[in-house]
Amino acid sequence: MMAGKSALLDSFIGRPNSEVYNPTNEDRYAENKKYLVLREIYGGGVIKLLANKESLASCDIAVFVHD
């Protein structure tokens, strides 16, 4: 069982845990039937996201996990 940022996000939408480590090297998106939209941001994308007030305007909840 993996324990990391991607594993945490995957658990919210019921993705199975991977036994093999696969590093995240780019943005990942997912949407499920309950309208839970996950966005995993790679590299300097966080600064860009937080600089734009409209980027989080439609969020009811935002979870930030980092190293």
C-alpha positions, 0 to 999 in steps of 0.5 A, a space after each residue: 500500500 502506498 502512502 503519499 499525496 497521490 495515494 491520498 487523492 486516489 483514495 477519495 475517488 476509490 482508485 485502487 492502490 498501486 504496489 509499484 511507485 509511479 512518480 507524478 511528473 505532470 498534472 493529473 485530473 479525475 472526476 467521479 459521479 459525485 462531482 468530486 474533482 481532483 487536481 494534482 498540480 506538479 511543480 510551480 503550478 501551485 503559485 500560478 493557481 493561487 495567484 488567480 482568485 477565480 481558480 478556486 472560486 467554484 470550490 466548496 472544499 480545497 485540500 492542499 498536501 505537499 512534501 
